[in-house]
C-alpha cells in the first residue's frame, strides 16, 4: 500500500506552505508521498519551483473551489 502523508496549509500564505512542506518531507522516507492542501493562489508556481529546485517529484496538482492539492514524492 502506498504511503501518503497529508499536510493542511490552508489559510497560510507564502512562504509558509513551502516551509511546512519542506519540514514534512524531511520526516518521511525516500519514495513516500506528501499531499499538501493549500489556498494560496501563488502556491501553484511556488510548489512547481520547489520541486524543480529540490529534486522532489510534483506528481500531480489540482484546483477545486479555490483549494489547491499538490502531491509530492520525496526523492
PDB file with one MODEL, atoms N, CA, C and O in Angstrom:
MODEL        1
ATOM      1  N   UNK A   1       0.830  -1.177   0.000  1.00  0.00           N
ATOM      2  CA  UNK A   1       0.000   0.000   0.000  1.00  0.00           C
ATOM      3  C   UNK A   1       0.884   1.253   0.000  1.00  0.00           C
ATOM      4  O   UNK A   1       1.869   1.325   0.735  1.00  0.00           O
ATOM      5  N   UNK A   2       0.533   2.208  -0.805  1.00  0.00           N
ATOM      6  CA  UNK A   2       1.299   3.437  -0.947  1.00  0.00           C
ATOM      7  C   UNK A   2       1.134   4.310   0.305  1.00  0.00           C
ATOM      8  O   UNK A   2       0.024   4.481   0.811  1.00  0.00           O
ATOM      9  N   UNK A   3       2.237   4.850   0.789  1.00  0.00           N
ATOM     10  CA  UNK A   3       2.215   5.703   1.960  1.00  0.00           C
ATOM     11  C   UNK A   3       2.091   7.166   1.545  1.00  0.00           C
ATOM     12  O   UNK A   3       2.935   7.688   0.817  1.00  0.00           O
ATOM     13  N   UNK A   4       1.032   7.821   2.015  1.00  0.00           N
ATOM     14  CA  UNK A   4       0.815   9.235   1.727  1.00  0.00           C
ATOM     15  C   UNK A   4       0.594   9.958   3.048  1.00  0.00           C
ATOM     16  O   UNK A   4      -0.245   9.559   3.855  1.00  0.00           O
ATOM     17  N   UNK A   5       1.356  11.024   3.257  1.00  0.00           N
ATOM     18  CA  UNK A   5       1.200  11.867   4.431  1.00  0.00           C
ATOM     19  C   UNK A   5       0.465  13.128   3.998  1.00  0.00           C
ATOM     20  O   UNK A   5       0.787  13.710   2.963  1.00  0.00           O
ATOM     21  N   UNK A   6      -0.514  13.549   4.779  1.00  0.00           N
ATOM     22  CA  UNK A   6      -1.282  14.747   4.454  1.00  0.00           C
ATOM     23  C   UNK A   6      -0.778  15.939   5.249  1.00  0.00           C
ATOM     24  O   UNK A   6      -0.427  15.820   6.423  1.00  0.00           O
ATOM     25  N   UNK A   7      -0.749  17.099   4.585  1.00  0.00           N
ATOM     26  CA  UNK A   7      -0.353  18.351   5.209  1.00  0.00           C
ATOM     27  C   UNK A   7      -1.370  19.416   4.817  1.00  0.00           C
ATOM     28  O   UNK A   7      -1.547  19.711   3.635  1.00  0.00           O
ATOM     29  N   UNK A   8      -2.035  19.992   5.814  1.00  0.00           N
ATOM     30  CA  UNK A   8      -3.042  21.016   5.574  1.00  0.00           C
ATOM     31  C   UNK A   8      -2.443  22.388   5.874  1.00  0.00           C
ATOM     32  O   UNK A   8      -2.189  22.724   7.031  1.00  0.00           O
ATOM     33  N   UNK A   9      -2.221  23.178   4.821  1.00  0.00           N
ATOM     34  CA  UNK A   9      -1.684  24.536   4.986  1.00  0.00           C
ATOM     35  C   UNK A   9      -2.684  25.570   4.470  1.00  0.00           C
ATOM     36  O   UNK A   9      -2.306  26.680   4.097  1.00  0.00           O
ATOM     37  N   UNK A  10      -3.954  25.193   4.454  1.00  0.00           N
ATOM     38  CA  UNK A  10      -4.999  26.120   4.011  1.00  0.00           C
ATOM     39  C   UNK A  10      -5.023  27.326   4.940  1.00  0.00           C
ATOM     40  O   UNK A  10      -4.924  27.191   6.160  1.00  0.00           O
ATOM     41  N   UNK A  11      -5.157  28.512   4.339  1.00  0.00           N
ATOM     42  CA  UNK A  11      -5.189  29.738   5.107  1.00  0.00           C
ATOM     43  C   UNK A  11      -3.826  30.379   5.302  1.00  0.00           C
ATOM     44  O   UNK A  11      -3.737  31.516   5.764  1.00  0.00           O
ATOM     45  N   UNK A  12      -2.762  29.663   4.957  1.00  0.00           N
ATOM     46  CA  UNK A  12      -1.405  30.195   5.087  1.00  0.00           C
ATOM     47  C   UNK A  12      -0.929  30.738   3.748  1.00  0.00           C
ATOM     48  O   UNK A  12      -1.266  30.200   2.694  1.00  0.00           O
ATOM     49  N   UNK A  13      -0.145  31.805   3.797  1.00  0.00           N
ATOM     50  CA  UNK A  13       0.401  32.407   2.587  1.00  0.00           C
ATOM     51  C   UNK A  13       1.904  32.205   2.517  1.00  0.00           C
ATOM     52  O   UNK A  13       2.557  31.870   3.506  1.00  0.00           O
ATOM     53  N   UNK A  14       2.432  32.416   1.324  1.00  0.00           N
ATOM     54  CA  UNK A  14       3.851  32.282   1.044  1.00  0.00           C
ATOM     55  C   UNK A  14       4.659  33.064   2.080  1.00  0.00           C
ATOM     56  O   UNK A  14       4.309  34.201   2.397  1.00  0.00           O
ATOM     57  N   UNK A  15       5.706  32.490   2.601  1.00  0.00           N
ATOM     58  CA  UNK A  15       6.362  31.229   2.248  1.00  0.00           C
ATOM     59  C   UNK A  15       5.971  30.045   3.130  1.00  0.00           C
ATOM     60  O   UNK A  15       6.565  28.974   3.004  1.00  0.00           O
ATOM     61  N   UNK A  16       4.985  30.207   4.021  1.00  0.00           N
ATOM     62  CA  UNK A  16       4.673  29.161   4.990  1.00  0.00           C
ATOM     63  C   UNK A  16       4.297  27.808   4.384  1.00  0.00           C
ATOM     64  O   UNK A  16       4.763  26.791   4.898  1.00  0.00           O
ATOM     65  N   UNK A  17       3.478  27.726   3.315  1.00  0.00           N
ATOM     66  CA  UNK A  17       3.185  26.395   2.764  1.00  0.00           C
ATOM     67  C   UNK A  17       4.440  25.633   2.329  1.00  0.00           C
ATOM     68  O   UNK A  17       4.548  24.429   2.559  1.00  0.00           O
ATOM     69  N   UNK A  18       5.381  26.332   1.705  1.00  0.00           N
ATOM     70  CA  UNK A  18       6.614  25.675   1.262  1.00  0.00           C
ATOM     71  C   UNK A  18       7.464  25.260   2.464  1.00  0.00           C
ATOM     72  O   UNK A  18       8.001  24.152   2.491  1.00  0.00           O
ATOM     73  N   UNK A  19       7.584  26.134   3.443  1.00  0.00           N
ATOM     74  CA  UNK A  19       8.392  25.821   4.626  1.00  0.00           C
ATOM     75  C   UNK A  19       7.829  24.626   5.386  1.00  0.00           C
ATOM     76  O   UNK A  19       8.584  23.767   5.841  1.00  0.00           O
ATOM     77  N   UNK A  20       6.519  24.566   5.524  1.00  0.00           N
ATOM     78  CA  UNK A  20       5.895  23.435   6.217  1.00  0.00           C
ATOM     79  C   UNK A  20       6.009  22.148   5.398  1.00  0.00           C
ATOM     80  O   UNK A  20       6.175  21.067   5.964  1.00  0.00           O
ATOM     81  N   UNK A  21       5.921  22.256   4.078  1.00  0.00           N
ATOM     82  CA  UNK A  21       6.098  21.081   3.222  1.00  0.00           C
ATOM     83  C   UNK A  21       7.527  20.565   3.310  1.00  0.00           C
ATOM     84  O   UNK A  21       7.755  19.357   3.369  1.00  0.00           O
ATOM     85  N   UNK A  22       8.480  21.477   3.320  1.00  0.00           N
ATOM     86  CA  UNK A  22       9.890  21.078   3.431  1.00  0.00           C
ATOM     87  C   UNK A  22      10.124  20.315   4.732  1.00  0.00           C
ATOM     88  O   UNK A  22      10.812  19.295   4.743  1.00  0.00           O
ATOM     89  N   UNK A  23       9.553  20.813   5.822  1.00  0.00           N
ATOM     90  CA  UNK A  23       9.696  20.145   7.114  1.00  0.00           C
ATOM     91  C   UNK A  23       9.022  18.773   7.095  1.00  0.00           C
ATOM     92  O   UNK A  23       9.579  17.798   7.600  1.00  0.00           O
ATOM     93  N   UNK A  24       7.833  18.701   6.517  1.00  0.00           N
ATOM     94  CA  UNK A  24       7.110  17.427   6.450  1.00  0.00           C
ATOM     95  C   UNK A  24       7.868  16.409   5.597  1.00  0.00           C
ATOM     96  O   UNK A  24       7.914  15.227   5.938  1.00  0.00           O
ATOM     97  N   UNK A  25       8.460  16.859   4.497  1.00  0.00           N
ATOM     98  CA  UNK A  25       9.232  15.954   3.638  1.00  0.00           C
ATOM     99  C   UNK A  25      10.452  15.402   4.365  1.00  0.00           C
ATOM    100  O   UNK A  25      10.861  14.267   4.118  1.00  0.00           O
ATOM    101  N   UNK A  26      11.032  16.193   5.254  1.00  0.00           N
ATOM    102  CA  UNK A  26      12.206  15.708   5.977  1.00  0.00           C
ATOM    103  C   UNK A  26      11.838  14.591   6.952  1.00  0.00           C
ATOM    104  O   UNK A  26      12.706  13.841   7.399  1.00  0.00           O
ATOM    105  N   UNK A  27      10.549  14.481   7.280  1.00  0.00           N
ATOM    106  CA  UNK A  27      10.110  13.457   8.213  1.00  0.00           C
ATOM    107  C   UNK A  27       9.591  12.183   7.580  1.00  0.00           C
ATOM    108  O   UNK A  27       9.144  11.283   8.292  1.00  0.00           O
ATOM    109  N   UNK A  28       9.639  12.082   6.258  1.00  0.00           N
ATOM    110  CA  UNK A  28       9.186  10.868   5.582  1.00  0.00           C
ATOM    111  C   UNK A  28      10.338  10.257   4.798  1.00  0.00           C
ATOM    112  O   UNK A  28      11.353  10.910   4.558  1.00  0.00           O
ATOM    113  N   UNK A  29      10.176   9.018   4.408  1.00  0.00           N
ATOM    114  CA  UNK A  29      11.233   8.304   3.712  1.00  0.00           C
ATOM    115  C   UNK A  29      11.240   8.546   2.213  1.00  0.00           C
ATOM    116  O   UNK A  29      10.264   9.023   1.634  1.00  0.00           O
ATOM    117  N   UNK A  30      12.355   8.207   1.608  1.00  0.00           N
ATOM    118  CA  UNK A  30      12.517   8.336   0.170  1.00  0.00           C
ATOM    119  C   UNK A  30      11.451   7.515  -0.554  1.00  0.00           C
ATOM    120  O   UNK A  30      11.199   6.360  -0.210  1.00  0.00           O
ATOM    121  N   UNK A  31      10.833   8.127  -1.559  1.00  0.00           N
ATOM    122  CA  UNK A  31       9.799   7.441  -2.327  1.00  0.00           C
ATOM    123  C   UNK A  31       8.403   7.617  -1.764  1.00  0.00           C
ATOM    124  O   UNK A  31       7.420   7.337  -2.450  1.00  0.00           O
ATOM    125  N   UNK A  32       8.300   8.076  -0.524  1.00  0.00           N
ATOM    126  CA  UNK A  32       6.987   8.301   0.056  1.00  0.00           C
ATOM    127  C   UNK A  32       6.409   9.611  -0.473  1.00  0.00           C
ATOM    128  O   UNK A  32       7.124  10.447  -1.026  1.00  0.00           O
ATOM    129  N   UNK A  33       5.113   9.766  -0.292  1.00  0.00           N
ATOM    130  CA  UNK A  33       4.428  10.919  -0.874  1.00  0.00           C
ATOM    131  C   UNK A  33       3.830  11.819   0.192  1.00  0.00           C
ATOM    132  O   UNK A  33       3.441  11.377   1.273  1.00  0.00           O
ATOM    133  N   UNK A  34       3.770  13.102  -0.155  1.00  0.00           N
ATOM    134  CA  UNK A  34       3.186  14.120   0.704  1.00  0.00           C
ATOM    135  C   UNK A  34       2.082  14.818  -0.079  1.00  0.00           C
ATOM    136  O   UNK A  34       2.323  15.346  -1.165  1.00  0.00           O
ATOM    137  N   UNK A  35       0.862  14.821   0.474  1.00  0.00           N
ATOM    138  CA  UNK A  35      -0.261  15.519  -0.142  1.00  0.00           C
ATOM    139  C   UNK A  35      -0.451  16.827   0.624  1.00  0.00           C
ATOM    140  O   UNK A  35      -0.655  16.823   1.838  1.00  0.00           O
ATOM    141  N   UNK A  36      -0.382  17.942  -0.098  1.00  0.00           N
ATOM    142  CA  UNK A  36      -0.492  19.264   0.514  1.00  0.00           C
ATOM    143  C   UNK A  36      -1.785  19.923   0.052  1.00  0.00           C
ATOM    144  O   UNK A  36      -2.071  19.979  -1.144  1.00  0.00           O
ATOM    145  N   UNK A  37      -2.568  20.425   1.017  1.00  0.00           N
ATOM    146  CA  UNK A  37      -3.787  21.164   0.733  1.00  0.00           C
ATOM    147  C   UNK A  37      -3.520  22.630   1.033  1.00  0.00           C
ATOM    148  O   UNK A  37      -3.138  22.969   2.153  1.00  0.00           O
ATOM    149  N   UNK A  38      -3.715  23.511   0.045  1.00  0.00           N
ATOM    150  CA  UNK A  38      -3.392  24.928   0.195  1.00  0.00           C
ATOM    151  C   UNK A  38      -4.492  25.794  -0.406  1.00  0.00           C
ATOM    152  O   UNK A  38      -5.286  25.339  -1.229  1.00  0.00           O
ATOM    153  N   UNK A  39      -4.521  27.060   0.027  1.00  0.00           N
ATOM    154  CA  UNK A  39      -5.476  28.013  -0.525  1.00  0.00           C
ATOM    155  C   UNK A  39      -4.781  29.210  -1.163  1.00  0.00           C
ATOM    156  O   UNK A  39      -5.441  30.020  -1.815  1.00  0.00           O
ATOM    157  N   UNK A  40      -3.484  29.343  -0.997  1.00  0.00           N
ATOM    158  CA  UNK A  40      -2.733  30.468  -1.556  1.00  0.00           C
ATOM    159  C   UNK A  40      -2.598  30.278  -3.070  1.00  0.00           C
ATOM    160  O   UNK A  40      -1.989  29.302  -3.508  1.00  0.00           O
ATOM    161  N   UNK A  41      -3.155  31.195  -3.883  1.00  0.00           N
ATOM    162  CA  UNK A  41      -3.062  31.053  -5.342  1.00  0.00           C
ATOM    163  C   UNK A  41      -1.616  31.009  -5.843  1.00  0.00           C
ATOM    164  O   UNK A  41      -1.341  30.396  -6.875  1.00  0.00           O
ATOM    165  N   UNK A  42      -0.707  31.639  -5.138  1.00  0.00           N
ATOM    166  CA  UNK A  42       0.698  31.620  -5.533  1.00  0.00           C
ATOM    167  C   UNK A  42       1.379  30.293  -5.281  1.00  0.00           C
ATOM    168  O   UNK A  42       2.508  30.069  -5.718  1.00  0.00           O
ATOM    169  N   UNK A  43       0.685  29.407  -4.570  1.00  0.00           N
ATOM    170  CA  UNK A  43       1.303  28.120  -4.243  1.00  0.00           C
ATOM    171  C   UNK A  43       1.541  27.250  -5.473  1.00  0.00           C
ATOM    172  O   UNK A  43       2.410  26.379  -5.451  1.00  0.00           O
ATOM    173  N   UNK A  44       0.784  27.473  -6.542  1.00  0.00           N
ATOM    174  CA  UNK A  44       0.971  26.670  -7.751  1.00  0.00           C
ATOM    175  C   UNK A  44       2.390  26.867  -8.289  1.00  0.00           C
ATOM    176  O   UNK A  44       3.122  25.895  -8.478  1.00  0.00           O
ATOM    177  N   UNK A  45       2.775  28.099  -8.531  1.00  0.00           N
ATOM    178  CA  UNK A  45       4.131  28.329  -9.047  1.00  0.00           C
ATOM    179  C   UNK A  45       5.177  28.035  -7.979  1.00  0.00           C
ATOM    180  O   UNK A  45       6.281  27.593  -8.299  1.00  0.00           O
ATOM    181  N   UNK A  46       4.835  28.282  -6.694  1.00  0.00           N
ATOM    182  CA  UNK A  46       5.788  28.010  -5.616  1.00  0.00           C
ATOM    183  C   UNK A  46       6.135  26.529  -5.538  1.00  0.00           C
ATOM    184  O   UNK A  46       7.309  26.175  -5.428  1.00  0.00           O
ATOM    185  N   UNK A  47       5.135  25.664  -5.593  1.00  0.00           N
ATOM    186  CA  UNK A  47       5.401  24.223  -5.500  1.00  0.00           C
ATOM    187  C   UNK A  47       6.074  23.690  -6.761  1.00  0.00           C
ATOM    188  O   UNK A  47       6.869  22.753  -6.682  1.00  0.00           O
ATOM    189  N   UNK A  48       5.770  24.271  -7.926  1.00  0.00           N
ATOM    190  CA  UNK A  48       6.474  23.866  -9.144  1.00  0.00           C
ATOM    191  C   UNK A  48       7.961  24.207  -9.026  1.00  0.00           C
ATOM    192  O   UNK A  48       8.813  23.380  -9.351  1.00  0.00           O
ATOM    193  N   UNK A  49       8.271  25.404  -8.569  1.00  0.00           N
ATOM    194  CA  UNK A  49       9.667  25.820  -8.404  1.00  0.00           C
ATOM    195  C   UNK A  49      10.351  25.006  -7.315  1.00  0.00           C
ATOM    196  O   UNK A  49      11.509  24.616  -7.464  1.00  0.00           O
ATOM    197  N   UNK A  50       9.643  24.747  -6.221  1.00  0.00           N
ATOM    198  CA  UNK A  50      10.197  23.960  -5.115  1.00  0.00           C
ATOM    199  C   UNK A  50      10.598  22.570  -5.585  1.00  0.00           C
ATOM    200  O   UNK A  50      11.685  22.090  -5.263  1.00  0.00           O
ATOM    201  N   UNK A  51       9.713  21.919  -6.351  1.00  0.00           N
ATOM    202  CA  UNK A  51      10.006  20.577  -6.846  1.00  0.00           C
ATOM    203  C   UNK A  51      11.223  20.595  -7.771  1.00  0.00           C
ATOM    204  O   UNK A  51      12.086  19.720  -7.696  1.00  0.00           O
ATOM    205  N   UNK A  52      11.279  21.585  -8.628  1.00  0.00           N
ATOM    206  CA  UNK A  52      12.398  21.685  -9.569  1.00  0.00           C
ATOM    207  C   UNK A  52      13.723  21.909  -8.830  1.00  0.00           C
ATOM    208  O   UNK A  52      14.741  21.311  -9.179  1.00  0.00           O
ATOM    209  N   UNK A  53      13.704  22.765  -7.819  1.00  0.00           N
ATOM    210  CA  UNK A  53      14.930  23.095  -7.092  1.00  0.00           C
ATOM    211  C   UNK A  53      15.401  21.972  -6.178  1.00  0.00           C
ATOM    212  O   UNK A  53      16.604  21.792  -5.992  1.00  0.00           O
ATOM    213  N   UNK A  54      14.470  21.213  -5.606  1.00  0.00           N
ATOM    214  CA  UNK A  54      14.847  20.200  -4.617  1.00  0.00           C
ATOM    215  C   UNK A  54      15.003  18.805  -5.202  1.00  0.00           C
ATOM    216  O   UNK A  54      15.637  17.946  -4.589  1.00  0.00           O
ATOM    217  N   UNK A  55      14.436  18.570  -6.377  1.00  0.00           N
ATOM    218  CA  UNK A  55      14.516  17.235  -6.971  1.00  0.00           C
ATOM    219  C   UNK A  55      13.373  16.320  -6.559  1.00  0.00           C
ATOM    220  O   UNK A  55      13.290  15.186  -7.030  1.00  0.00           O
ATOM    221  N   UNK A  56      12.484  16.799  -5.681  1.00  0.00           N
ATOM    222  CA  UNK A  56      11.297  16.019  -5.350  1.00  0.00           C
ATOM    223  C   UNK A  56      10.343  16.098  -6.541  1.00  0.00           C
ATOM    224  O   UNK A  56      10.286  17.115  -7.233  1.00  0.00           O
ATOM    225  N   UNK A  57       9.601  15.029  -6.772  1.00  0.00           N
ATOM    226  CA  UNK A  57       8.683  14.999  -7.917  1.00  0.00           C
ATOM    227  C   UNK A  57       7.334  15.595  -7.542  1.00  0.00           C
ATOM    228  O   UNK A  57       6.736  15.213  -6.536  1.00  0.00           O
ATOM    229  N   UNK A  58       6.861  16.531  -8.353  1.00  0.00           N
ATOM    230  CA  UNK A  58       5.496  17.026  -8.224  1.00  0.00           C
ATOM    231  C   UNK A  58       4.650  16.098  -9.088  1.00  0.00           C
ATOM    232  O   UNK A  58       4.514  16.305 -10.294  1.00  0.00           O
ATOM    233  N   UNK A  59       4.092  15.088  -8.463  1.00  0.00           N
ATOM    234  CA  UNK A  59       3.384  14.025  -9.175  1.00  0.00           C
ATOM    235  C   UNK A  59       2.108  14.557  -9.814  1.00  0.00           C
ATOM    236  O   UNK A  59       1.790  14.223 -10.955  1.00  0.00           O
ATOM    237  N   UNK A  60       1.388  15.380  -9.078  1.00  0.00           N
ATOM    238  CA  UNK A  60       0.172  15.980  -9.634  1.00  0.00           C
ATOM    239  C   UNK A  60      -0.229  17.181  -8.805  1.00  0.00           C
ATOM    240  O   UNK A  60       0.166  17.318  -7.647  1.00  0.00           O
ATOM    241  N   UNK A  61      -1.016  18.045  -9.413  1.00  0.00           N
ATOM    242  CA  UNK A  61      -1.643  19.140  -8.670  1.00  0.00           C
ATOM    243  C   UNK A  61      -2.980  19.453  -9.316  1.00  0.00           C
ATOM    244  O   UNK A  61      -3.165  19.302 -10.523  1.00  0.00           O
ATOM    245  N   UNK A  62      -3.912  19.898  -8.470  1.00  0.00           N
ATOM    246  CA  UNK A  62      -5.248  20.200  -8.967  1.00  0.00           C
ATOM    247  C   UNK A  62      -5.825  21.371  -8.178  1.00  0.00           C
ATOM    248  O   UNK A  62      -5.326  21.730  -7.111  1.00  0.00           O
ATOM    249  N   UNK A  63      -6.885  21.956  -8.728  1.00  0.00           N
ATOM    250  CA  UNK A  63      -7.576  23.055  -8.070  1.00  0.00           C
ATOM    251  C   UNK A  63      -9.068  22.778  -8.094  1.00  0.00           C
ATOM    252  O   UNK A  63      -9.620  22.339  -9.103  1.00  0.00           O
ATOM    253  N   UNK A  64      -9.707  23.042  -6.966  1.00  0.00           N
ATOM    254  CA  UNK A  64     -11.152  22.885  -6.880  1.00  0.00           C
ATOM    255  C   UNK A  64     -11.682  23.869  -5.848  1.00  0.00           C
ATOM    256  O   UNK A  64     -11.290  23.827  -4.682  1.00  0.00           O
ATOM    257  N   UNK A  65     -12.568  24.747  -6.274  1.00  0.00           N
ATOM    258  CA  UNK A  65     -13.227  25.711  -5.393  1.00  0.00           C
ATOM    259  C   UNK A  65     -12.232  26.533  -4.582  1.00  0.00           C
ATOM    260  O   UNK A  65     -12.432  26.760  -3.389  1.00  0.00           O
ATOM    261  N   UNK A  66     -11.166  26.973  -5.231  1.00  0.00           N
ATOM    262  CA  UNK A  66     -10.193  27.818  -4.560  1.00  0.00           C
ATOM    263  C   UNK A  66      -9.211  27.093  -3.666  1.00  0.00           C
ATOM    264  O   UNK A  66      -8.416  27.730  -2.975  1.00  0.00           O
ATOM    265  N   UNK A  67      -9.254  25.772  -3.669  1.00  0.00           N
ATOM    266  CA  UNK A  67      -8.295  24.974  -2.908  1.00  0.00           C
ATOM    267  C   UNK A  67      -7.390  24.226  -3.872  1.00  0.00           C
ATOM    268  O   UNK A  67      -7.833  23.719  -4.902  1.00  0.00           O
ATOM    269  N   UNK A  68      -6.137  24.168  -3.522  1.00  0.00           N
ATOM    270  CA  UNK A  68      -5.129  23.523  -4.357  1.00  0.00           C
ATOM    271  C   UNK A  68      -4.615  22.279  -3.644  1.00  0.00           C
ATOM    272  O   UNK A  68      -4.384  22.289  -2.435  1.00  0.00           O
ATOM    273  N   UNK A  69      -4.444  21.220  -4.407  1.00  0.00           N
ATOM    274  CA  UNK A  69      -3.900  19.977  -3.866  1.00  0.00           C
ATOM    275  C   UNK A  69      -2.642  19.640  -4.656  1.00  0.00           C
ATOM    276  O   UNK A  69      -2.646  19.623  -5.887  1.00  0.00           O
ATOM    277  N   UNK A  70      -1.567  19.374  -3.922  1.00  0.00           N
ATOM    278  CA  UNK A  70      -0.291  19.015  -4.530  1.00  0.00           C
ATOM    279  C   UNK A  70       0.132  17.658  -3.984  1.00  0.00           C
ATOM    280  O   UNK A  70       0.022  17.397  -2.786  1.00  0.00           O
ATOM    281  N   UNK A  71       0.614  16.803  -4.869  1.00  0.00           N
ATOM    282  CA  UNK A  71       1.131  15.511  -4.444  1.00  0.00           C
ATOM    283  C   UNK A  71       2.617  15.475  -4.815  1.00  0.00           C
ATOM    284  O   UNK A  71       2.989  15.458  -5.988  1.00  0.00           O
ATOM    285  N   UNK A  72       3.444  15.465  -3.776  1.00  0.00           N
ATOM    286  CA  UNK A  72       4.901  15.435  -3.956  1.00  0.00           C
ATOM    287  C   UNK A  72       5.428  14.060  -3.578  1.00  0.00           C
ATOM    288  O   UNK A  72       4.950  13.437  -2.630  1.00  0.00           O
ATOM    289  N   UNK A  73       6.415  13.596  -4.325  1.00  0.00           N
ATOM    290  CA  UNK A  73       7.081  12.342  -3.974  1.00  0.00           C
ATOM    291  C   UNK A  73       8.513  12.669  -3.606  1.00  0.00           C
ATOM    292  O   UNK A  73       9.244  13.282  -4.383  1.00  0.00           O
ATOM    293  N   UNK A  74       8.908  12.250  -2.406  1.00  0.00           N
ATOM    294  CA  UNK A  74      10.258  12.548  -1.936  1.00  0.00           C
ATOM    295  C   UNK A  74      11.278  11.795  -2.757  1.00  0.00           C
ATOM    296  O   UNK A  74      11.092  10.620  -3.074  1.00  0.00           O
ATOM    297  N   UNK A  75      12.349  12.470  -3.098  1.00  0.00           N
ATOM    298  CA  UNK A  75      13.402  11.827  -3.893  1.00  0.00           C
ATOM    299  C   UNK A  75      14.194  10.862  -3.070  1.00  0.00           C
ATOM    300  O   UNK A  75      15.122  10.233  -3.579  1.00  0.00           O
TER     301      UNK A  75
ENDMDL
END
